[in-house]
Amino acid sequence: MASAFRTLPPRAALRYAPRMSFVPSGLSSRLRCAVLGLALCVGCREKHGPPRPLQPPRVDAISALRPGTTITDVTTANYKIDARLDPTAHTITAAQTLTWTNRGASAVEMLPFHLYLNAFKNSQSLFMLSSGGQLRGARIGNNSTSWGFINVESVQVAGSELISKVRYPGPGADRTVMELPLAAAVPPGASVEVSMRFTVQLPEVFARTGYWHDFHMVGQWFPKIGVRVGAPGFEQWDCPAFHGRAEFFADFGTYDVSIAAPTTHAIAATGVLTDVKDTPEGIRTHTFHAEAVHDFAWMADPFMLTLHGDAQVEGGTVDVRVLYRHEQLAYARRHLQAAVGTIELLSKMLRPYPYSVFTVIDPPPEATDGAGGMEYPTLVTTAGDHALARRGLRLPEFVTIHEVGHQWFQGMLASNEHQEAWLDEGLNEWVDGHVMETLYGDGEDAIDWMTWRANITAVRRAFASPESSLAPIATTPDAYLDFDAYAATTYGNTMFAMMTLENIVGTDQFLAAMKQYAQAWAFKHPTGSDFLASLRASLGDIDWFIGPALQQNASVQLSIEKSHCAPLTPPRGVFDDDQGHRVIDAKAAPSTGAFTCEVVVANRGGVPVPVEVEVEFADGMVERLLWPAQTGNWHRFTLEHNTPIAAVRLDPDQKLVMDNPFNNSMRSHGDASASLRASARVAFWAQSLMQVVGL
């Protein structure tokens, strides 16, 4: 086969030329194991010596939103938090005031809050029971210092202490949700102010948050109010217990957060740094301000350095920063280049990045499994710093690109991740392919090292089995068999489906449709129905594809059922004319020298995509055939030619990315015997795998 792993047809003419001279979660488990299993850690944990006081950082003399950026109706949940980190005990003491506005059309008598850190409080939380105590390669420890939790010690509304009124709905021993009954209902359009004091014990770094020695990654760490969803007048709270395969959903608001920590620790956080104050006791308070965001995360570490770069976005620049330890400098430069390029590209493809600052945290390698590869508004963590990730082996770049992409598919669009994770992870995976291909070149965006070349889509397809999913793409994360099934379908199958639809309708049209969706629905919590309605408005009737591909457990499973040729001979036998007279009595008509051929193709997958078939004859002539609209699961082509068929190839341009390409080629010499079919497939596997690694 000449094009077993060729990339998709050229995409829209989006180009990126790096301005900087010096230059992240979404891999399937099998691909992740294959890549990371070959990689070695940068090395043993370096001896940095004792932490020393750092010079005060420079305050950001910029607004949280880039000048000229206007975003309306994004102040539903506003937080003011004062926190203090004890880096030795790995604890946080904090007080917060939430001002929440009822945007619905019905009164509210109860406020629910996520207490995500209680997922790591004991083995009986829903998270631990549903995940088995592991996530993305990291596992909760077995000692007393491994566990983490959040204790709410005080809850006040209008000066009244209500801590005795709070309840924990479970299930069972789970305490990841706290409900606060109100003495007086909050009417539509009104606001309520809730003050809390709470203490956090960080776990050893696990499932996106915690500490590893001196490194602290603090995510999902404060009581976060749920979201009211539903038709006006019939709203209900969306605030479920934290499940091992679910992520997050929250309202937009403004955050003013002060973080007190020893002067030995660098602090990075969501938003912009507005103030820095030191005390004689060696405590430094950093104050951050963020607008139009739905979460706040931060990092503390005594050994982090910072690289800066500028991303050019319509109307100005974005200050892009990478925080790293000095032994990771070479990787930090690669992460910075990838982040700058992704922000610039997606600002053109979707909508301009609205914030003034973007921060990438490059965790120490020992903390990567627990803290790496996670997205928060204006701040992400990355991964991939391994000794074998040489320049041109682009795992570090891919992780950064994936996490930066979440600033759109999760950060701004903010769909409900624990209900429709595919809207976030899957669409983000789709855009990752565009970014990788544009920044690093078609056909070498995954690997460009020595003589090896590989495309990211080809690599993903080589390790994926989209036809083997046990559940539709539009499935809630907690309904999947396990994390691997969730990841393969939500990340990979959604990406394959979107790329297939893009290739069918045309790249220019599909990119325009996605841009329209991003611009119309940013900061509005779109649902799957909203997304599909937006696509229909741009692309017309796509229900023939959307129903089977997203809402049913259907795929594309192409196969060549038959390829056969026979000599073409004149008619033989006894024939009558219209008056019943015998006119022909041929006993042994000679062959014409031509052949009549039959090709039967099938699609057992259930998604009725148009299928192109390429037939190559023994004389070198090639004919393209089209099975345009499937009315069944198989189709027969009949052809005549001077020579027999030498080869048949399905989907020769690799447009149908949902399909497993290893069944799409057959070489024959007049028959379709099992031996020929088997040998053709063996050859196809060998050539395809060689193309993946560039041999």
C-alpha positions as CSV (number, residue, x, y, z in Angstrom):
1,M,0.0,0.0,0.0
2,A,1.3,3.4,-0.9
3,S,-0.7,5.5,1.6
4,A,-1.4,3.3,4.6
5,F,-0.7,6.0,7.1
6,R,-0.8,9.1,5.0
7,T,-2.3,12.1,6.7
8,L,-5.6,13.8,5.9
9,P,-5.9,16.0,2.9
10,P,-4.3,19.4,3.4
11,R,-6.2,21.5,5.8
12,A,-7.0,25.2,5.8
13,A,-4.1,27.4,5.0
14,L,-3.3,28.4,8.5
15,R,0.4,28.9,9.0
16,Y,2.5,29.8,12.0
17,A,6.1,31.2,11.9
18,P,7.7,31.1,15.3
19,R,8.8,34.6,16.4
20,M,10.9,33.3,19.3
21,S,14.4,32.3,18.5
22,F,14.8,30.1,21.6
23,V,12.6,28.8,21.6
24,P,0.3,20.1,27.4
25,S,-4.3,13.8,29.2
26,G,-5.7,12.9,26.1
27,L,-3.7,9.9,24.8
28,S,-5.3,6.5,24.8
29,S,-3.9,4.3,27.5
30,R,-2.2,2.0,25.0
31,L,-0.5,4.8,23.2
32,R,0.5,6.4,26.5
33,C,2.0,3.2,27.7
34,A,3.8,2.6,24.5
35,V,5.3,6.1,24.4
36,L,6.0,6.5,28.1
37,G,7.2,2.9,28.5
38,L,10.1,3.8,26.2
39,A,10.9,7.0,28.0
40,L,13.2,7.5,30.9
41,C,12.9,10.1,33.6
42,V,15.2,13.1,33.3
43,G,17.1,11.6,36.3
44,C,17.0,11.2,40.0
45,R,15.7,14.2,41.9
46,E,18.3,16.8,41.9
47,K,19.8,18.2,45.1
48,H,18.8,21.8,45.1
49,G,19.9,22.5,48.6
50,P,17.8,24.2,51.2
51,P,15.2,26.8,50.0
52,R,16.5,30.3,50.1
53,P,14.5,33.6,50.2
54,L,13.6,34.8,46.8
55,Q,13.4,38.3,45.4
56,P,9.8,39.6,45.4
57,P,8.3,39.1,42.0
58,R,7.3,42.0,39.8
59,V,3.6,42.9,40.0
60,D,1.7,42.6,36.7
61,A,1.0,46.1,35.4
62,I,-1.8,44.8,33.2
63,S,-5.5,44.1,33.6
64,A,-6.8,40.5,33.9
65,L,-8.5,40.8,30.5
66,R,-6.7,42.1,27.5
67,P,-7.6,45.7,26.6
68,G,-10.7,45.9,24.4
69,T,-12.0,42.5,25.6
70,T,-15.7,42.7,26.6
71,I,-17.5,39.7,28.2
72,T,-21.0,40.0,29.6
73,D,-22.9,38.0,32.2
74,V,-19.8,36.3,33.7
75,T,-20.2,37.3,37.4
76,T,-22.5,34.6,38.8
77,A,-20.0,33.3,41.3
78,N,-17.5,35.8,42.7
79,Y,-14.9,34.7,45.2
80,K,-12.6,36.5,47.6
81,I,-10.2,34.1,49.3
82,D,-7.3,34.6,51.8
83,A,-5.1,31.5,52.0
84,R,-1.9,30.6,53.9
85,L,0.3,27.7,53.0
86,D,2.4,25.7,55.4
87,P,4.8,24.0,53.1
88,T,6.2,21.7,55.8
89,A,2.8,20.3,56.9
90,H,1.4,20.7,53.4
91,T,-1.7,22.4,54.8
92,I,-3.7,25.5,53.8
93,T,-5.8,27.6,56.2
94,A,-8.2,29.9,54.4
95,A,-11.2,32.1,54.6
96,Q,-13.4,32.9,51.6
97,T,-16.4,35.0,50.8
98,L,-18.6,34.0,47.9
99,T,-21.1,36.4,46.4
100,W,-23.5,34.3,44.3
101,T,-26.2,35.7,42.1
102,N,-29.4,33.8,41.2
103,R,-29.5,34.0,37.4
104,G,-32.5,31.7,37.2
105,A,-36.3,32.3,37.2
106,S,-37.0,30.4,40.5
107,A,-36.1,31.1,44.1
108,V,-33.2,29.2,45.8
109,E,-33.5,27.7,49.3
110,M,-30.3,25.7,49.4
111,L,-26.7,26.1,48.2
112,P,-24.6,23.0,47.4
113,F,-20.8,23.2,47.4
114,H,-18.2,20.8,45.9
115,L,-15.5,19.8,48.4
116,Y,-13.4,18.0,45.9
117,L,-10.4,17.3,48.1
118,N,-12.5,15.0,50.3
119,A,-12.3,12.5,47.4
120,F,-8.8,11.7,48.9
121,K,-10.0,11.6,52.5
122,N,-10.5,7.8,52.7
123,S,-11.0,4.7,50.7
124,Q,-14.8,5.0,50.8
125,S,-15.2,8.2,48.8
126,L,-17.0,7.8,45.5
127,F,-13.8,8.8,43.7
128,M,-11.7,6.1,45.4
129,L,-14.4,3.4,44.9
130,S,-14.9,4.3,41.3
131,S,-11.2,4.8,40.4
132,G,-9.7,2.0,42.4
133,G,-7.4,4.7,43.9
134,Q,-5.5,5.4,40.7
135,L,-5.7,7.9,37.9
136,R,-3.6,8.3,34.7
137,G,-0.8,6.2,36.0
138,A,-0.6,7.6,39.6
139,R,-1.9,5.8,42.6
140,I,-2.9,7.0,46.0
141,G,-0.3,6.1,48.6
142,N,-0.8,3.6,51.5
143,N,0.6,5.7,54.3
144,S,-1.1,8.3,56.6
145,T,0.6,11.2,54.7
146,S,-1.0,10.2,51.4
147,W,-4.5,11.3,52.2
148,G,-5.9,14.7,51.7
149,F,-9.1,16.5,52.7
150,I,-10.9,19.8,53.3
151,N,-12.7,20.7,56.6
152,V,-15.2,23.5,56.5
153,E,-15.2,25.0,60.1
154,S,-17.5,27.9,59.7
155,V,-20.3,29.0,57.4
156,Q,-22.0,32.3,57.8
157,V,-24.8,34.1,56.0
158,A,-25.8,37.6,57.0
159,G,-23.8,37.2,60.2
160,S,-25.5,34.0,61.3
161,E,-23.4,30.9,61.9
162,L,-24.9,27.9,60.0
163,I,-22.2,25.2,60.3
164,S,-24.6,23.1,62.3
165,K,-27.1,23.2,59.5
166,V,-24.9,21.8,56.7
167,R,-25.5,18.3,55.5
168,Y,-23.5,15.8,53.4
169,P,-25.8,13.9,50.9
170,G,-23.2,11.2,50.2
171,P,-23.5,8.6,48.7
172,G,-22.4,6.6,51.8
173,A,-19.3,8.0,53.5
174,D,-18.6,10.4,50.6
175,R,-18.2,14.0,51.6
176,T,-17.4,15.7,48.3
177,V,-20.6,17.6,48.4
178,M,-21.9,19.9,51.2
179,E,-25.4,21.3,51.2
180,L,-26.2,24.6,53.0
181,P,-30.0,25.2,53.7
182,L,-30.8,28.9,53.8
183,A,-32.9,30.7,56.3
184,A,-34.3,32.9,53.6
185,A,-34.7,32.0,49.9
186,V,-32.7,33.9,47.3
187,P,-35.2,35.3,44.7
188,P,-34.4,35.5,41.0
189,G,-31.9,38.2,40.2
190,A,-30.9,38.6,43.9
191,S,-27.5,37.8,45.4
192,V,-26.4,36.1,48.6
193,E,-23.0,36.4,50.4
194,V,-21.6,33.3,52.1
195,S,-18.5,33.4,54.3
196,M,-16.5,30.3,55.2
197,R,-13.4,29.3,57.0
198,F,-11.8,26.0,56.0
199,T,-8.6,24.0,56.3
200,V,-7.0,21.9,53.6
201,Q,-4.6,18.9,54.0
202,L,-3.0,18.3,50.7
203,P,-2.5,14.7,49.6
204,E,0.7,13.4,48.2
205,V,0.3,14.6,44.6
206,F,-2.5,12.6,43.0
207,A,-5.3,13.2,40.5
208,R,-4.3,16.7,39.7
209,T,-3.5,18.1,43.1
210,G,-1.2,17.7,46.1
211,Y,2.5,17.9,47.0
212,W,5.8,16.2,46.2
213,H,8.5,17.2,48.6
214,D,8.8,20.9,48.1
215,F,6.5,21.1,45.1
216,H,2.8,22.0,45.7
217,M,0.1,22.0,43.0
218,V,-3.1,23.2,44.5
219,G,-6.2,22.6,42.4
220,Q,-9.9,22.1,43.3
221,W,-9.0,23.2,46.8
222,F,-11.8,25.5,48.0
223,P,-15.6,25.1,48.5
224,K,-17.0,25.7,45.1
225,I,-20.7,26.3,44.5
226,G,-22.6,24.1,42.0
227,V,-24.3,25.3,38.8
228,R,-28.1,25.8,38.3
229,V,-29.2,24.2,35.0
230,G,-32.5,23.7,33.3
231,A,-35.3,25.7,31.7
232,P,-36.2,29.0,33.3
233,G,-38.4,28.4,36.3
234,F,-37.5,24.8,36.5
235,E,-33.8,25.0,37.3
236,Q,-32.1,22.4,39.4
237,W,-28.6,22.2,41.0
238,D,-25.9,20.4,39.2
239,C,-23.5,19.5,42.0
240,P,-22.8,15.7,42.0
241,A,-20.4,13.8,44.2
242,F,-16.9,13.6,42.7
243,H,-16.5,10.5,40.5
244,G,-13.2,8.9,39.4
245,R,-14.0,9.5,35.7
246,A,-15.6,12.9,36.0
247,E,-14.0,16.4,35.9
248,F,-15.5,19.8,36.6
249,F,-18.3,22.3,35.9
250,A,-18.7,25.7,37.5
251,D,-20.1,29.2,36.9
252,F,-18.0,32.1,35.7
253,G,-17.0,34.9,38.1
254,T,-14.3,37.2,39.4
255,Y,-11.6,35.9,41.8
256,D,-9.5,37.9,44.2
257,V,-7.2,35.5,46.0
258,S,-4.3,36.2,48.4
259,I,-1.8,33.4,49.1
260,A,0.6,33.7,52.0
261,A,3.7,31.5,51.9
262,P,7.3,31.6,53.0
263,T,9.5,34.0,51.0
264,T,11.4,31.0,49.8
265,H,8.6,29.9,47.6
266,A,7.7,31.1,44.1
267,I,3.9,31.3,43.5
268,A,2.1,31.1,40.2
269,A,-1.7,31.2,39.9
270,T,-4.7,31.9,37.8
271,G,-5.0,35.6,36.7
272,V,-2.6,38.4,37.2
273,L,-0.5,39.3,40.2
274,T,-1.7,42.6,41.6
275,D,0.2,42.9,44.9
276,V,3.1,41.5,46.9
277,K,3.8,42.1,50.6
278,D,6.4,40.7,52.9
279,T,6.4,40.4,56.7
280,P,9.4,40.5,59.0
281,E,8.7,36.8,59.8
282,G,9.6,35.8,56.3
283,I,6.1,35.4,54.9
284,R,5.2,36.8,51.5
285,T,1.6,37.4,50.4
286,H,0.8,37.3,46.7
287,T,-2.5,38.7,45.6
288,F,-4.1,37.6,42.3
289,H,-7.0,38.9,40.4
290,A,-8.9,37.0,37.6
291,E,-12.0,37.8,35.7
292,A,-14.4,35.7,33.6
293,V,-13.0,32.4,34.9
294,H,-14.7,29.4,36.5
295,D,-11.9,28.1,38.7
296,F,-8.7,29.2,40.4
297,A,-5.5,27.1,40.8
298,W,-2.0,27.8,42.0
299,M,1.5,26.4,42.5
300,A,4.1,26.9,45.2
301,D,7.7,25.7,44.8
302,P,11.1,27.1,46.1
303,F,13.1,26.1,43.0
304,M,11.0,27.3,40.0
305,L,12.4,29.7,37.4
306,T,10.4,31.5,34.7
307,L,10.6,31.8,31.0
308,H,8.6,34.5,29.2
309,G,7.3,34.8,25.6
310,D,4.8,36.9,23.8
311,A,1.9,35.5,21.8
312,Q,0.6,37.9,19.2
313,V,-3.2,38.0,19.3
314,E,-5.6,40.3,17.6
315,G,-5.6,43.5,19.5
316,G,-2.4,42.9,21.5
317,T,-0.2,40.3,23.1
318,V,-0.5,37.6,25.7
319,D,2.3,37.2,28.3
320,V,3.1,33.5,28.2
321,R,5.1,32.1,31.0
322,V,6.6,28.7,31.8
323,L,7.7,27.8,35.3
324,Y,10.3,25.1,35.5
325,R,13.2,23.8,37.5
326,H,16.6,24.5,36.1
327,E,17.4,20.9,35.1
328,Q,14.2,21.1,32.8
329,L,15.3,24.2,30.9
330,A,15.5,22.5,27.5
331,Y,12.0,21.2,27.9
332,A,10.7,24.5,29.2
333,R,11.8,26.2,26.0
334,R,9.8,23.6,24.0
335,H,6.8,24.0,26.1
336,L,7.0,27.8,25.7
337,Q,7.2,27.6,22.0
338,A,4.3,25.2,21.8
339,A,2.1,27.4,24.1
340,V,2.8,30.6,22.2
341,G,2.1,28.9,18.8
342,T,-1.1,27.3,20.1
343,I,-2.5,30.6,21.6
344,E,-1.8,32.4,18.3
345,L,-3.2,29.7,16.1
346,L,-6.4,29.0,18.1
347,S,-7.0,32.7,18.5
348,K,-7.4,32.8,14.7
349,M,-9.2,29.5,14.3
350,L,-11.8,29.9,17.1
351,R,-11.8,33.2,18.9
352,P,-9.1,35.5,20.4
353,Y,-7.7,34.5,23.8
354,P,-9.2,37.1,26.1
355,Y,-6.8,37.0,29.1
356,S,-3.6,39.0,29.5
357,V,-1.5,36.2,31.0
358,F,-1.1,32.5,30.3
359,T,1.0,30.3,32.6
360,V,2.4,26.8,32.1
361,I,3.7,24.8,35.1
362,D,6.3,22.2,34.2
363,P,6.2,19.9,37.3
364,P,9.2,18.0,38.6
365,P,9.4,14.6,36.8
366,E,8.6,12.8,40.0
367,A,5.3,14.7,40.3
368,T,4.2,14.5,36.7
369,D,1.9,11.4,37.0
370,G,-0.1,13.2,39.7
371,A,0.1,16.8,38.7
372,G,1.0,16.9,35.0
373,G,-1.3,17.4,32.1
374,M,-4.2,19.4,33.6
375,E,-6.0,22.6,32.7
376,Y,-7.3,25.5,34.7
377,P,-8.3,29.0,33.5
378,T,-5.1,30.9,32.4
379,L,-2.9,28.2,33.9
380,V,-2.1,24.6,33.0
381,T,0.4,21.9,34.0
382,T,2.3,20.0,31.3
383,A,4.3,16.8,31.1
384,G,6.6,14.8,28.8
385,D,10.0,15.8,30.1
386,H,11.8,12.5,29.6
387,A,15.3,11.6,28.5
388,L,14.1,10.0,25.3
389,A,11.9,12.9,24.3
390,R,14.6,14.4,22.2
391,R,13.8,17.5,20.1
392,G,11.7,16.1,17.3
393,L,10.0,13.5,19.5
394,R,7.1,15.8,20.3
395,L,5.4,14.3,23.3
396,P,6.2,17.4,25.5
397,E,4.8,19.7,22.8
398,F,1.7,17.6,22.4
399,V,0.9,17.7,26.1
400,T,1.3,21.4,26.2
401,I,-0.8,21.9,23.0
402,H,-3.5,19.7,24.4
403,E,-3.7,21.6,27.7
404,V,-3.5,25.0,26.0
405,G,-6.4,24.0,23.8
406,H,-8.5,23.5,26.9
407,Q,-8.5,27.3,27.3
408,W,-11.1,27.2,24.6
409,F,-12.8,23.7,25.0
410,Q,-13.3,23.9,28.7
411,G,-12.0,27.3,29.7
412,M,-14.2,29.6,27.6
413,L,-16.9,27.2,26.4
414,A,-17.1,25.6,29.8
415,S,-19.4,22.7,29.0
416,N,-20.5,20.3,31.7
417,E,-17.5,17.9,31.9
418,H,-19.1,15.4,34.2
419,Q,-22.1,15.0,31.9
420,E,-20.7,15.5,28.4
421,A,-17.0,15.2,28.6
422,W,-16.7,14.7,24.8
423,L,-17.6,18.3,24.2
424,D,-14.4,19.2,26.0
425,E,-11.9,16.4,25.7
426,G,-13.0,15.1,22.3
427,L,-13.3,18.5,20.5
428,N,-10.0,19.5,22.1
429,E,-8.4,16.4,20.7
430,W,-9.7,17.3,17.2
431,V,-8.2,20.8,17.4
432,D,-4.9,19.3,18.7
433,G,-4.4,17.6,15.3
434,H,-4.7,20.9,13.5
435,V,-2.3,22.7,15.8
436,M,0.3,20.0,15.7
437,E,0.2,19.8,11.9
438,T,0.3,23.5,11.4
439,L,3.1,24.2,13.9
440,Y,5.3,21.2,13.1
441,G,4.5,20.2,9.5
442,D,2.3,17.8,7.7
443,G,3.6,14.2,8.1
444,E,6.2,14.9,10.8
445,D,4.2,16.6,13.5
446,A,4.5,13.7,16.0
447,I,8.1,12.6,15.1
448,D,10.8,14.3,13.2
449,W,14.0,12.8,14.6
450,M,16.9,11.6,12.6
451,T,15.4,9.6,9.7
452,W,12.1,9.0,11.5
453,R,8.9,10.8,10.5
454,A,5.3,10.3,11.8
455,N,2.0,12.1,11.8
456,I,0.1,12.4,15.1
457,T,-3.1,11.2,13.5
458,A,-1.4,8.2,12.1
459,V,0.2,7.3,15.4
460,R,-3.2,7.7,17.2
461,R,-5.0,5.5,14.7
462,A,-2.2,2.8,15.0
463,F,-2.9,2.4,18.7
464,A,-6.7,2.9,18.6
465,S,-9.7,0.6,17.9
466,P,-12.6,2.9,17.4
467,E,-14.9,0.1,16.3
468,S,-14.5,-1.7,19.6
469,S,-16.2,0.8,21.9
470,L,-18.8,-0.5,24.3
471,A,-20.6,2.8,24.7
472,P,-21.6,5.7,22.4
473,I,-19.5,8.9,22.5
474,A,-22.4,10.9,24.0
475,T,-22.2,8.9,27.3
476,T,-21.7,10.3,30.7
477,P,-18.2,9.5,32.0
478,D,-19.4,7.6,35.1
479,A,-21.3,5.2,32.8
480,Y,-18.2,3.8,31.0
481,L,-16.8,0.4,31.9
482,D,-13.6,1.8,33.3
483,F,-11.2,4.7,32.7
484,D,-9.6,3.2,29.7
485,A,-13.0,2.8,28.0
486,Y,-13.9,6.4,28.9
487,A,-10.6,7.8,27.6
488,A,-10.6,5.8,24.3
489,T,-14.2,6.8,23.5
490,T,-14.3,10.4,24.9
491,Y,-10.9,11.5,23.6
492,G,-10.1,9.3,20.7
493,N,-13.4,8.3,19.1
494,T,-14.7,11.9,19.3
495,M,-11.6,13.1,17.6
496,F,-11.9,10.5,14.9
497,A,-15.6,11.3,14.4
498,M,-15.0,15.0,14.0
499,M,-12.1,14.5,11.6
500,T,-14.2,12.2,9.5
501,L,-17.0,14.7,9.4
502,E,-14.6,17.4,8.5
503,N,-13.2,15.4,5.6
504,I,-16.7,14.6,4.3
505,V,-18.1,18.2,4.4
506,G,-14.7,19.9,3.6
507,T,-12.1,21.4,5.9
508,D,-12.9,25.1,5.1
509,Q,-16.6,24.6,5.8
510,F,-15.9,22.6,9.0
511,L,-13.4,25.1,10.4
512,A,-15.9,27.9,9.7
513,A,-18.6,26.0,11.6
514,M,-16.3,25.4,14.6
515,K,-15.4,29.1,14.7
516,Q,-19.0,30.0,14.6
517,Y,-19.7,27.7,17.5
518,A,-16.8,29.0,19.6
519,Q,-17.8,32.6,19.0
520,A,-21.5,32.2,19.6
521,W,-21.3,30.0,22.7
522,A,-18.2,31.2,24.7
523,F,-19.0,31.8,28.4
524,K,-22.5,30.3,28.0
525,H,-22.0,26.6,29.1
526,P,-23.2,25.0,25.8
527,T,-24.6,21.5,25.8
528,G,-24.2,18.8,23.2
529,S,-27.6,19.8,21.8
530,D,-26.3,23.4,21.5
531,F,-23.2,22.2,19.7
532,L,-25.0,20.0,17.2
533,A,-27.6,22.8,16.5
534,S,-24.7,25.1,15.8
535,L,-23.1,22.6,13.4
536,R,-26.5,22.1,11.6
537,A,-26.9,25.9,11.2
538,S,-23.5,26.0,9.5
539,L,-23.3,22.7,7.6
540,G,-26.9,21.7,6.9
541,D,-28.3,18.2,7.4
542,I,-25.7,16.1,9.3
543,D,-28.1,14.0,11.3
544,W,-27.3,11.0,9.1
545,F,-23.8,11.1,10.6
546,I,-24.4,12.6,14.1
547,G,-27.0,10.1,15.2
548,P,-25.0,6.9,14.6
549,A,-21.5,8.4,15.3
550,L,-22.2,10.3,18.6
551,Q,-25.5,9.0,20.0
552,Q,-25.4,5.3,19.0
553,N,-22.6,2.8,19.5
554,A,-21.8,2.9,15.7
555,S,-18.5,3.4,13.8
556,V,-17.1,2.9,10.4
557,Q,-15.9,-0.7,9.7
558,L,-15.0,-1.0,6.0
559,S,-13.9,-4.2,4.4
560,I,-13.4,-5.7,0.9
561,E,-15.7,-8.7,0.7
562,K,-14.9,-9.8,-2.8
563,S,-12.6,-8.9,-5.7
564,H,-12.9,-11.3,-8.7
565,C,-12.3,-11.1,-12.5
566,A,-13.2,-13.5,-15.3
567,P,-12.5,-13.4,-19.0
568,L,-15.1,-11.6,-20.9
569,T,-16.6,-13.8,-23.7
570,P,-19.4,-13.1,-26.3
571,P,-22.8,-14.6,-25.6
572,R,-23.1,-18.4,-25.9
573,G,-26.1,-20.7,-26.3
574,V,-29.3,-20.6,-28.3
575,F,-31.2,-17.3,-28.6
576,D,-34.4,-16.3,-30.4
577,D,-35.3,-13.1,-32.1
578,D,-38.5,-11.2,-31.6
579,Q,-40.4,-13.6,-33.9
580,G,-39.2,-16.6,-32.1
581,H,-36.7,-17.7,-34.8
582,R,-33.3,-19.1,-33.8
583,V,-30.6,-16.6,-34.6
584,I,-27.6,-17.7,-32.7
585,D,-26.2,-21.1,-31.9
586,A,-22.8,-20.5,-30.5
587,K,-21.1,-23.6,-29.1
588,A,-17.7,-22.2,-28.0
589,A,-17.3,-18.4,-28.4
590,P,-13.7,-17.2,-28.1
591,S,-12.6,-14.8,-25.4
592,T,-12.5,-11.1,-26.2
593,G,-9.3,-10.6,-24.3
594,A,-11.0,-8.4,-21.8
595,F,-12.2,-9.1,-18.3
596,T,-15.4,-8.5,-16.3
597,C,-14.7,-7.8,-12.7
598,E,-16.7,-7.6,-9.5
599,V,-15.8,-5.8,-6.3
600,V,-18.0,-6.0,-3.2
601,V,-17.3,-3.7,-0.3
602,A,-19.0,-3.5,3.1
603,N,-19.4,-1.2,6.1
604,R,-20.4,-3.1,9.2
605,G,-20.0,-0.1,11.4
606,G,-23.4,1.6,11.2
607,V,-22.3,5.1,10.2
608,P,-23.4,5.5,6.6
609,V,-20.5,7.5,5.3
610,P,-19.7,7.9,1.5
611,V,-16.9,5.5,0.6
612,E,-14.4,5.9,-2.1
613,V,-12.9,2.8,-3.7
614,E,-9.7,2.8,-5.8
615,V,-9.3,-0.1,-8.2
616,E,-5.9,-0.7,-9.8
617,F,-5.7,-3.0,-12.8
618,A,-2.8,-5.1,-13.9
619,D,-1.9,-2.7,-16.7
620,G,-1.4,0.1,-14.2
621,M,-4.7,1.9,-14.9
622,V,-6.5,3.2,-11.8
623,E,-10.2,3.9,-11.5
624,R,-12.0,5.7,-8.6
625,L,-15.4,4.5,-7.6
626,L,-17.9,6.0,-5.2
627,W,-20.4,4.3,-2.9
628,P,-22.2,7.6,-2.2
629,A,-25.2,7.0,0.0
630,Q,-25.4,3.7,1.8
631,T,-28.8,2.0,1.7
632,G,-27.4,-1.2,3.1
633,N,-24.2,-2.5,4.6
634,W,-22.7,-3.7,1.4
635,H,-22.4,-2.6,-2.3
636,R,-21.3,-4.4,-5.5
637,F,-19.4,-2.7,-8.3
638,T,-19.2,-4.3,-11.8
639,L,-16.4,-3.2,-14.1
640,E,-14.9,-4.2,-17.5
641,H,-11.3,-3.7,-18.4
642,N,-8.6,-5.1,-20.6
643,T,-6.6,-6.6,-17.7
644,P,-7.7,-8.1,-14.3
645,I,-7.7,-6.3,-11.0
646,A,-4.3,-6.1,-9.3
647,A,-5.4,-4.2,-6.1
648,V,-8.4,-2.7,-4.4
649,R,-8.0,0.1,-1.8
650,L,-10.8,1.5,0.3
651,D,-10.8,5.2,1.4
652,P,-7.5,5.8,-0.4
653,D,-7.2,9.4,0.8
654,Q,-7.8,8.3,4.5
655,K,-10.7,10.6,4.9
656,L,-12.7,8.2,7.1
657,V,-10.6,8.5,10.2
658,M,-13.2,6.6,12.2
659,D,-12.3,3.4,10.3
660,N,-9.6,0.9,11.1
661,P,-7.3,1.2,8.1
662,F,-5.9,-2.3,8.3
663,N,-8.8,-3.9,6.5
664,N,-8.8,-1.5,3.6
665,S,-6.4,-3.0,1.0
666,M,-6.4,-6.2,-1.0
667,R,-4.1,-7.4,-3.8
668,S,-5.4,-10.1,-6.1
669,H,-4.6,-11.8,-9.4
670,G,-8.0,-12.9,-10.6
671,D,-9.2,-14.5,-7.4
672,A,-9.8,-13.6,-3.8
673,S,-8.5,-16.6,-2.0
674,A,-8.0,-16.7,1.7
675,S,-4.2,-17.0,1.3
676,L,-4.0,-13.9,-0.9
677,R,-6.2,-12.0,1.5
678,A,-4.1,-13.0,4.5
679,S,-0.8,-12.2,2.8
680,A,-2.0,-8.8,1.7
681,R,-3.1,-7.9,5.2
682,V,0.3,-9.0,6.6
683,A,2.1,-6.8,4.1
684,F,-0.2,-3.9,4.9
685,W,0.5,-4.2,8.6
686,A,4.2,-4.3,8.0
687,Q,4.3,-1.3,5.6
688,S,1.9,0.7,7.8
689,L,4.0,0.2,10.9
690,M,7.1,1.1,9.0
691,Q,5.5,4.3,7.9
692,V,4.5,5.2,11.4
693,V,8.2,5.2,12.5
694,G,9.4,6.5,9.2
695,L,11.4,3.5,7.9
